[in-house]
Amino acid sequence: MPTTGEKPGIGTNQCKNCGETVHPDDNSDHLPPCPKCDGTEFR
């Protein structure tokens, strides 16, 4: 399960807390906190 600050790669990550999705578009992008609730754990 990726968390804020990790590099999960290209794809969709869904916040465990609120369900908001974050879409890194480059393999070197760091996963930000959830833009909706500031959650830090994703699936």
Short mmCIF file of the C-alpha atoms (twelve columns), coordinates in Angstrom:
data_MODEL
# 
_entry.id   MODEL 
# 
loop_
_atom_site.group_PDB 
_atom_site.id 
_atom_site.type_symbol 
_atom_site.label_atom_id 
_atom_site.label_alt_id 
_atom_site.label_comp_id 
_atom_site.label_asym_id 
_atom_site.label_seq_id 
_atom_site.Cartn_x 
_atom_site.Cartn_y 
_atom_site.Cartn_z 
_atom_site.pdbx_PDB_model_num 
ATOM 1  C CA . MET A 1  0.000   0.000  0.000   1 
ATOM 2  C CA . PRO A 2  1.659   3.260  -1.113  1 
ATOM 3  C CA . THR A 3  1.911   6.234  1.229   1 
ATOM 4  C CA . THR A 4  2.628   9.938  0.753   1 
ATOM 5  C CA . GLY A 5  6.186   10.599 -0.417  1 
ATOM 6  C CA . GLU A 6  6.667   7.251  -2.166  1 
ATOM 7  C CA . LYS A 7  7.083   6.817  -5.921  1 
ATOM 8  C CA . PRO A 8  4.258   4.405  -6.817  1 
ATOM 9  C CA . GLY A 9  4.749   4.730  -10.579 1 
ATOM 10 C CA . ILE A 10 2.237   5.626  -13.244 1 
ATOM 11 C CA . GLY A 11 -1.379  4.768  -12.455 1 
ATOM 12 C CA . THR A 12 -4.288  5.499  -10.160 1 
ATOM 13 C CA . ASN A 13 -4.037  5.549  -6.379  1 
ATOM 14 C CA . GLN A 14 -7.168  5.785  -4.253  1 
ATOM 15 C CA . CYS A 15 -7.135  7.404  -0.798  1 
ATOM 16 C CA . LYS A 16 -8.029  4.866  1.904   1 
ATOM 17 C CA . ASN A 17 -9.741  7.602  3.935   1 
ATOM 18 C CA . CYS A 18 -12.070 9.321  1.447   1 
ATOM 19 C CA . GLY A 19 -11.730 7.502  -1.895  1 
ATOM 20 C CA . GLU A 20 -10.294 10.469 -3.836  1 
ATOM 21 C CA . THR A 21 -7.953  9.382  -6.627  1 
ATOM 22 C CA . VAL A 22 -4.458  10.657 -7.413  1 
ATOM 23 C CA . HIS A 23 -2.885  9.936  -10.816 1 
ATOM 24 C CA . PRO A 24 0.930   10.143 -10.952 1 
ATOM 25 C CA . ASP A 25 1.862   10.527 -14.636 1 
ATOM 26 C CA . ASP A 26 5.583   9.770  -14.381 1 
ATOM 27 C CA . ASN A 27 7.531   6.982  -12.660 1 
ATOM 28 C CA . SER A 28 9.592   9.587  -10.784 1 
ATOM 29 C CA . ASP A 29 6.589   11.485 -9.312  1 
ATOM 30 C CA . HIS A 30 6.213   11.385 -5.522  1 
ATOM 31 C CA . LEU A 31 2.742   10.630 -4.196  1 
ATOM 32 C CA . PRO A 32 1.294   13.811 -2.621  1 
ATOM 33 C CA . PRO A 33 -1.108  13.888 0.328   1 
ATOM 34 C CA . CYS A 34 -4.723  13.432 -0.728  1 
ATOM 35 C CA . PRO A 35 -5.929  16.735 -2.240  1 
ATOM 36 C CA . LYS A 36 -9.366  16.286 -0.644  1 
ATOM 37 C CA . CYS A 37 -8.669  15.151 2.943   1 
ATOM 38 C CA . ASP A 38 -4.848  15.239 3.332   1 
ATOM 39 C CA . GLY A 39 -4.849  11.462 3.829   1 
ATOM 40 C CA . THR A 40 -1.500  9.708  3.457   1 
ATOM 41 C CA . GLU A 41 -2.416  6.057  2.710   1 
ATOM 42 C CA . PHE A 42 -3.541  4.890  -0.704  1 
ATOM 43 C CA . ARG A 43 -4.530  1.646  -2.429  1 
# 
